[in-house]
Amino acid sequence: MKTIYLSFLFFTFTVPAFTQHDTHSHLDTTKVYELDEVVSYGSSQTNYISTLQPIKTELITGAGLKKMACCNLAESFENNASISVGYSDAVSGARQIRLLGLSGNYTQMLDEARPSMRGLAAPFGLSYMPGQWLESIQIAKGSGSVINGYESIAGQINLELRKPTTAEPLFVNVYLDHFLRTEANIVSSLQLNDKWNTAILTHGSIDLQKQDENNDSFMDEPMKKQFNLANRWIYMGENDTQWRFGVQGLYEVRDGGQMEFDKDAPRQTREWYGTQIENTHFNAYSKTGIPLSDDNTHNIAFVADYTFHELRSFFGVKDYTGRQHSGFVNVLLQNFFDDKHHLTTGFSGRFDDYREALQDKLEKYDLSRREVVGGAFGEYTYNVDNRFVLVAGLRADYNNLHRWLITPRVNIKYDITENFALRGSAGRGYRSANVITDNIGMLATGYEIKIDNGLNIESSWTYGGSLIYYFKLFNDERSYLSVDYFRTDFSNQVLIDQERELEKVWVYNLQGKSYTNTYQIDFSTEPVQRFTVSATFRYNDNKVDLAGQGLVETPLRDRYKGVLNLQYGTRMYKWTFDLTAQINGRSRLPNFMPDGYSPAYPLFFAQVTRKFRGIDVYAGVENILNYKQQNPILSTNDAFSPAFNSSVIWGPLMGRRIYAGIRYTLFS
């Protein structure tokens, strides 16, 4: 049975299942290929840079996701320096990523090419994707393709989940750490017949014990319970038509705050500061690809997606509730005129209906809005033997709140030699700010929230490039050195400013400049068989114009990050040993903090895995040196005062974590 792969159905930089030996392959990924089977050979790579894509793309494979426990997406980037992961505050447990030195709000998250983790789901969305559900992660830097909309500014992160067509009918993962965090994942794939395939993915996790290692009376992390269920289907017709559809439902509750907080006590009589965050999430999608010609040079695809999300929460005396209905449709027509010329055109529509209410102790805000966007796009690819690739795209969208939005983007790859490649990209991006969920940490303060009227859509230009050189070192012919530079210039940005006025958080439009320069160097080699060494260093230069201060360094943005990862496997990889070391640079603290800058600090992670027939047993330690940010919460002794602030976070909140787990795979 042959399978058709329509690149626009998955993602423009989706890579087939190659091993480390595909580095110099000249397969044209902009075309449609038919494969009878894929045979994997050699040792599998964990993290690497794609050699085929015109966009600078880093891939974390399934093997890379096993280097650490990777309980959820937020914990899948610890050995990747391109992305920093931190907490938004010290009470909600919300995690946020940064790519190209920018908040994760500016990175477009994609679930197999469908926009995801948007709006109300954004602050906790990283924890909604269990790491054991993932097959791979693709990180594209820069503005990316116009096919997926205009919201990509820093880049795009595409998630590939375990497929219904996999030959593994059952996968089970069980995890436990010494804080009594417990979780289980079960993935079952069934091939019902030659046409129908389905997969059921389940996840359950619970925290069984409160933690307060720094003795500040506040839980280091909230107590969480999550139940997550997804069902995915693939139908493959005889004429190479594909229909992919599925649903996902999730319920999560988080209880945090002071150790003595009683969530069941009457609101008006509570003596202790507490938080409760309840999330209910539902998603349904459909993707259809239909060949329009016998040789598969003309294809059409239909993508539809619907998301419902409800968030109900209180933070001390602040109440925030939100309800979101979002829909997305995309119609794409793909034409391969010959080996060199390829054109994708289409139109898309999106609606977001938000009903949000914030009750602060002094003010009440109604942040509800209904945003409807419709537009058309075209993307032309010129490819000369996969050595020179030009991808130029343009889309025009009409937004009922912000009128016409024009989005040009271009990406170029040129192989100077067989081992030396140059990439460049430039493009524009837009996004409508979700003031509260983009900055959930400001609720975890006693500060008065002041939101200006007339907040505009955020817009920016991102441009940059990279060089990658492959060479032989030791016995490894695939060693590489890569350098890249990217800059983002905002023409408008919605700023969250805690420095404008004492004990107030101001939200207002940028007046002046805001930019980020990011420099990065990557190195990878295998000095001896089954021993890999990967090292990365990134430096950020972030500046923003803040009211009353002028152009200053953006607060709470690390200046640099370095990562060294070592992995050694014994013969047949029966034993695998992983060690990751990080150095995290200092950050400018808000001007009401006495120290000025946070210190630089190291982090170390280690894991050992023993493989048996169908079973992996793993154990590891995170944050081996037990490094924690001291006094992450201001005014803990008077949590209901205006001086209370738990959002000035620059380092780890949890100390050393010892864990163990079992992965069981049933092969057909």
Long-range contacts (C-beta under 8 A, 24 or more apart in sequence): 1-194, 1-236, 2-34, 2-35, 2-36, 2-240, 3-34, 3-35, 3-165, 3-236, 3-240, 4-32, 4-34, 4-240, 4-242, 4-289, 4-291, 4-296, 5-32, 5-33, 5-35, 6-32, 6-242, 6-289, 6-299, 6-301, 6-334, 7-32, 7-334, 8-113, 8-147, 8-299, 8-301, 8-332, 8-334, 8-344, 9-113, 9-242, 9-244, 9-287, 9-289, 9-301, 9-303, 10-112, 10-113, 10-160, 11-110, 11-112, 11-113, 11-138, 11-148, 11-156, 11-158, 12-53, 12-55, 12-144, 12-145, 12-147, 12-148, 12-391, 13-50, 13-53, 13-55, 13-57, 13-138, 13-140, 13-158, 14-113, 14-138, 14-158, 14-160, 15-50, 15-52, 15-53, 15-57, 15-59, 15-138, 19-43, 19-44, 19-45, 20-44, 20-45, 20-48, 20-478, 22-51, 23-51, 23-470, 23-478, 24-51, 24-418, 24-419, 24-470, 25-51, 25-52, 26-385, 26-386, 26-387, 27-52, 27-386, 28-339, 28-383, 28-386, 29-53, 30-336, 30-342, 30-381, 30-383, 30-389, 31-336, 31-342, 32-296, 32-297, 32-299, 32-336, 34-240, 34-296, 43-530, 43-569, 43-573, 46-532, 46-567, 47-79, 47-80, 47-524, 47-534, 47-565, 48-524, 49-468, 49-480, 49-482, 49-522, 50-138, 51-421, 51-468, 51-470, 52-386, 53-140, 53-413, 54-389, 54-390, 54-391, 54-411, 54-412, 54-413, 54-423, 54-425, 55-140, 55-141, 55-142, 55-144, 55-145, 55-391, 55-411, 55-423, 55-425, 56-140, 56-141, 56-142, 56-423, 56-425, 56-465, 56-466, 56-484, 57-138, 57-139, 57-140, 57-141, 58-82, 58-138, 58-139, 58-141, 59-136, 59-137, 59-138, 59-139, 60-136, 60-137, 60-138, 60-139, 61-136, 62-134, 62-135, 62-136, 65-131, 65-134, 65-136, 65-137, 66-609, 66-616, 66-618, 66-663, 67-565, 67-567, 67-578, 67-580, 67-607, 68-578, 68-580, 68-605, 68-607, 68-620, 68-622, 69-131, 69-175, 69-607, 69-618, 69-620, 69-622, 69-659, 69-661, 70-131, 70-132, 70-134, 71-130, 71-131, 71-132, 71-175, 71-181, 71-183, 71-205, 72-126, 72-127, 72-128, 72-129, 72-130, 72-131, 73-126, 73-127, 73-128, 73-129, 73-130, 73-131, 73-134, 73-137, 73-159, 74-126, 74-127, 75-131, 76-131, 76-134, 76-137, 78-580, 78-582, 78-603, 78-605, 78-622, 79-534, 79-563, 79-565, 79-580, 79-605, 80-139, 80-536, 80-563, 81-520, 81-522, 81-536, 81-537, 81-538, 81-561, 81-562, 81-563, 81-582, 82-139, 82-141, 82-520, 82-536, 82-538, 83-139, 84-558, 84-561, 84-584, 85-126, 86-649, 86-650, 87-649, 87-653, 88-123, 88-439, 88-440, 88-441, 88-444, 88-647, 88-649, 89-440, 89-441, 89-443, 89-444, 89-445, 89-646, 89-647, 89-649, 90-218, 90-220, 90-444, 90-632, 90-633, 90-646, 90-647, 90-649, 90-653, 91-218, 91-219, 91-222, 91-256, 91-257, 91-275, 91-315, 91-444, 91-633, 91-646, 92-123, 92-222, 92-254, 92-256, 92-275, 92-277, 92-315, 92-440, 92-441, 92-443, 92-444, 93-124, 93-127, 93-221, 93-222, 93-224, 93-254, 93-256, 94-123, 94-124, 94-440, 94-441, 95-124, 95-126, 95-127, 96-123, 96-126, 97-126, 97-157, 98-557, 99-139, 99-141, 99-154, 99-155, 99-157, 100-141, 100-154, 100-155, 100-462, 100-486, 100-488, 100-516, 100-518, 101-154, 101-488, 101-516, 101-517, 101-518, 101-540, 101-541, 101-542, 101-557, 102-153, 102-154, 102-488, 102-516, 103-438, 105-431, 105-433, 105-438, 106-153, 106-154, 106-429, 106-431, 106-460, 106-488, 107-152, 107-153, 107-154, 107-155, 107-156, 107-157, 108-144, 108-148, 108-149, 108-151, 108-152, 108-153, 108-155, 108-156, 108-157, 109-156, 109-157, 109-159, 110-148, 110-156, 110-157, 110-158, 110-159, 111-158, 111-159, 111-161, 112-158, 112-159, 112-160, 112-161, 112-244, 112-287, 113-148, 113-158, 113-287, 113-303, 114-285, 114-287, 114-303, 114-305, 114-328, 115-148, 115-149, 115-151, 115-305, 115-328, 116-159, 116-283, 116-307, 118-151, 118-307, 118-326, 118-352, 119-307, 119-309, 119-324, 119-326, 119-352, 119-354, 119-434, 119-437, 120-309, 120-310, 120-311, 120-322, 120-323, 120-324, 120-354, 120-356, 120-434, 120-437, 121-279, 121-281, 121-307, 121-309, 121-324, 122-434, 122-437, 122-438, 123-437, 123-438, 123-440, 124-252, 124-254, 124-277, 124-279, 127-224, 127-226, 127-252, 128-228, 128-250, 128-252, 128-281, 129-159, 130-183, 130-185, 130-201, 130-203, 130-228, 132-171, 132-173, 132-185, 132-187, 132-203, 132-663, 133-161, 133-162, 133-185, 133-187, 133-201, 133-203, 133-230, 134-159, 134-160, 134-161, 134-162, 135-160, 135-161, 135-162, 135-163, 136-160, 141-425, 141-464, 141-466, 141-484, 141-486, 142-411, 142-425, 142-426, 142-427, 142-462, 142-463, 142-464, 142-486, 143-409, 143-425, 143-426, 143-427, 143-428, 143-429, 143-462, 144-409, 144-411, 144-427, 145-379, 145-391, 145-393, 145-409, 145-411, 146-377, 146-378, 146-379, 146-393, 146-394, 146-395, 146-407, 146-409, 146-427, 147-330, 147-332, 147-344, 147-346, 147-377, 147-379, 147-393, 149-348, 149-350, 149-395, 150-375, 150-395, 150-397, 150-405, 150-407, 150-428, 150-429, 150-430, 150-431, 151-429, 151-430, 151-431, 152-429, 153-429, 153-431, 153-458, 153-460, 153-462, 153-488, 154-462, 154-488, 161-201, 161-230, 161-232, 162-187, 162-189, 162-199, 162-201, 163-189, 163-197, 163-199, 163-232, 163-234, 164-189, 164-190, 164-191, 164-197, 164-198, 164-199, 164-232, 164-233, 164-234, 165-189, 165-191, 165-197, 165-234, 166-199, 167-667, 167-668, 168-665, 168-666, 168-667, 168-668, 169-666, 169-667, 169-668, 170-664, 170-665, 170-666, 171-663, 171-664, 171-665, 171-666, 172-662, 172-663, 172-664, 173-661, 173-662, 173-663, 173-664, 174-661, 174-662, 175-659, 175-660, 175-661, 176-659, 176-660, 176-661, 177-657, 177-658, 177-659, 177-660, 178-657, 178-658, 178-659, 179-207, 179-209, 179-211, 179-654, 179-657, 180-207, 180-208, 180-209, 181-205, 181-206, 181-207, 181-208, 182-206, 182-207, 182-208, 194-236, 195-235, 195-236, 195-237, 195-238, 196-233, 196-234, 196-235, 197-233, 197-234, 197-235, 197-236, 198-231, 198-232, 198-233, 198-234, 199-231, 199-232, 200-229, 200-230, 200-231, 201-228, 201-229, 201-230, 201-231, 201-232, 202-228, 202-229, 202-230, 203-227, 203-228, 203-229, 204-228, 210-259, 211-654, 212-259, 213-628, 213-654, 213-655, 214-628, 214-630, 214-631, 214-632, 216-631, 216-632, 216-633, 216-636, 217-258, 217-259, 217-260, 217-636, 218-256, 218-257, 218-258, 218-259, 218-273, 218-633, 218-636, 218-646, 219-256, 219-257, 219-258, 219-259, 220-653, 220-654, 221-256, 221-653, 221-654, 222-254, 222-255, 222-256, 222-257, 222-275, 222-277, 223-254, 223-255, 223-256, 224-252, 224-253, 224-254, 225-252, 225-253, 226-250, 226-251, 226-252, 227-251, 227-252, 239-291, 240-291, 240-296, 241-288, 241-289, 241-290, 241-291, 242-287, 242-288, 242-289, 243-286, 243-287, 243-288, 244-285, 244-286, 244-287, 244-288, 245-284, 245-285, 245-286, 245-287, 246-284, 246-285, 247-282, 247-283, 247-284, 247-285, 248-281, 248-282, 248-283, 248-284, 249-281, 249-282, 249-283, 250-279, 250-280, 250-281, 250-282, 251-279, 251-280, 251-281, 252-278, 252-279, 252-281, 253-277, 253-278, 253-279, 254-278, 257-316, 257-639, 258-639, 272-639, 273-316, 273-639, 273-640, 273-644, 274-314, 274-316, 275-313, 275-314, 275-315, 275-316, 275-444, 276-313, 276-314, 277-311, 277-312, 277-313, 278-310, 278-311, 278-312, 278-313, 279-309, 279-310, 279-311, 280-308, 280-309, 280-310, 281-307, 281-308, 281-309, 281-310, 282-307, 282-308, 282-309, 283-307, 283-308, 297-335, 297-336, 297-337, 298-333, 298-334, 298-335, 298-336, 299-333, 299-334, 300-331, 300-332, 300-333, 300-334, 301-330, 301-331, 301-332, 301-334, 302-329, 302-330, 302-331, 303-328, 303-329, 303-330, 303-331, 303-332, 304-328, 304-329, 304-330, 305-329, 311-437, 313-443, 315-443, 315-444, 316-446, 316-639, 316-640, 316-644, 317-361, 317-640, 318-358, 318-359, 318-360, 318-361, 318-443, 319-357, 319-358, 319-359, 320-356, 320-357, 320-358, 320-359, 320-436, 320-443, 321-356, 321-357, 322-354, 322-355, 322-356, 322-357, 322-367, 322-436, 322-437, 323-354, 323-355, 323-356, 324-352, 324-353, 324-354, 324-355, 325-351, 325-352, 325-353, 326-350, 326-351, 326-352, 326-353, 327-351, 339-383, 340-382, 340-383, 340-384, 341-380, 341-381, 341-382, 341-383, 342-380, 342-381, 342-383, 343-378, 343-379, 343-380, 343-381, 344-378, 344-379, 344-381, 345-376, 345-377, 345-378, 345-379, 346-376, 346-377, 347-374, 347-375, 347-376, 347-377, 348-374, 348-375, 348-376, 348-377, 349-373, 349-374, 349-375, 350-374, 352-432, 354-434, 356-436, 358-436, 358-449, 360-448, 360-449, 361-448, 362-448, 363-448, 363-449, 365-449, 365-451, 367-435, 367-436, 367-451, 369-401, 370-400, 371-399, 371-400, 371-401, 371-432, 372-399, 372-400, 373-397, 373-398, 373-399, 373-400, 374-398, 375-405, 377-407, 386-415, 387-414, 387-415, 388-412, 388-413, 388-414, 388-415, 389-413, 389-414, 393-427, 399-432, 399-457, 401-432, 401-457, 402-430, 402-432, 402-456, 402-457, 405-430, 405-457, 419-469, 419-470, 419-471, 420-467, 420-468, 420-469, 420-470, 421-467, 421-468, 422-465, 422-466, 422-467, 423-465, 423-466, 423-467, 423-468, 423-484, 424-463, 424-464, 424-465, 425-462, 425-463, 425-464, 425-465, 426-461, 426-462, 426-463, 426-464, 427-461, 427-462, 427-463, 428-459, 428-460, 428-461, 428-462, 429-459, 429-460, 429-461, 429-462, 430-457, 430-458, 430-459, 431-457, 431-458, 432-457, 432-458, 433-457, 433-458, 433-494, 435-494, 435-507, 438-494, 438-496, 439-496, 439-507, 441-646, 441-647, 441-649, 442-496, 442-498, 442-505, 442-647, 444-645, 444-646, 444-647, 445-498, 445-505, 445-644, 445-645, 445-646, 445-647, 446-503, 446-635, 446-639, 446-640, 446-641, 446-642, 446-643, 446-644, 446-645, 447-498, 447-503, 447-504, 447-505, 447-642, 447-645, 448-503, 448-504, 448-505, 448-642, 449-504, 449-505, 449-507, 450-501, 450-504, 450-505, 450-506, 450-507, 451-507, 452-506, 452-507, 452-508, 452-509, 454-509, 455-494, 455-507, 455-508, 455-509, 456-492, 456-494, 456-509, 457-492, 458-490, 458-492, 458-493, 458-494, 459-490, 459-491, 459-492, 460-488, 460-489, 460-490, 460-491, 460-493, 461-488, 461-489, 461-491, 462-486, 462-487, 462-488, 462-489, 463-487, 464-518, 473-525, 473-527, 474-525, 474-526, 474-527, 474-528, 475-526, 475-527, 475-528, 475-529, 476-525, 476-526, 476-527, 478-526, 479-523, 479-524, 479-525, 479-526, 480-522, 480-523, 480-524, 480-525, 481-521, 481-522, 481-523, 482-520, 482-521, 482-522, 482-523, 483-519, 483-520, 483-521, 483-522, 484-518, 484-519, 484-520, 485-517, 485-518, 485-519, 485-520, 486-517, 486-518, 487-515, 487-516, 487-517, 487-518, 488-515, 488-516, 489-513, 489-514, 489-515, 490-514, 490-515, 493-544, 495-544, 495-546, 497-546, 497-547, 498-555, 498-590, 498-592, 498-645, 498-647, 499-546, 499-548, 499-549, 499-555, 499-590, 499-591, 499-592, 500-546, 500-547, 500-548, 502-592, 503-642, 503-643, 506-547, 508-547, 510-544, 510-545, 511-545, 511-547, 512-545, 512-550, 512-551, 513-543, 513-544, 513-545, 513-551, 514-543, 514-544, 514-545, 514-554, 515-542, 515-543, 515-544, 516-540, 516-541, 516-542, 516-543, 516-554, 517-541, 530-568, 530-569, 530-570, 530-571, 530-573, 531-566, 531-567, 531-568, 531-569, 532-565, 532-566, 532-567, 532-568, 533-564, 533-565, 533-566, 534-563, 534-564, 534-565, 535-562, 535-563, 535-564, 535-565, 536-562, 536-563, 537-561, 537-562, 537-563, 538-562, 539-585, 549-591, 552-588, 553-588, 554-588, 555-587, 555-588, 555-589, 555-590, 556-587, 556-588, 556-589, 556-590, 556-648, 556-649, 556-650, 557-587, 557-588, 558-584, 558-585, 558-586, 558-587, 558-650, 559-585, 559-586, 559-587, 560-584, 560-585, 561-585, 572-611, 573-611, 574-610, 574-611, 575-608, 575-609, 575-610, 575-611, 576-608, 576-609, 576-611, 577-606, 577-607, 577-608, 578-605, 578-606, 578-607, 578-608, 578-609, 578-620, 579-604, 579-605, 579-606, 580-604, 580-605, 580-606, 581-605, 584-651, 587-650, 589-648, 589-650, 590-648, 593-648, 598-629, 598-650, 598-651, 601-627, 601-651, 602-627, 603-627, 603-652, 614-664, 614-665, 614-666, 614-667, 615-662, 615-663, 615-664, 615-665, 616-662, 616-663, 616-664, 616-665, 617-660, 617-661, 617-662, 618-660, 618-661, 618-662, 618-663, 619-658, 619-659, 619-660, 619-661, 620-658, 620-659, 620-660, 621-656, 621-657, 621-658, 621-659, 622-656, 622-657, 622-659, 623-652, 623-654, 623-655, 623-656, 623-657, 624-656, 625-656, 626-655, 626-656, 627-651, 627-652, 627-655, 628-652, 628-653, 628-654, 628-655, 629-653
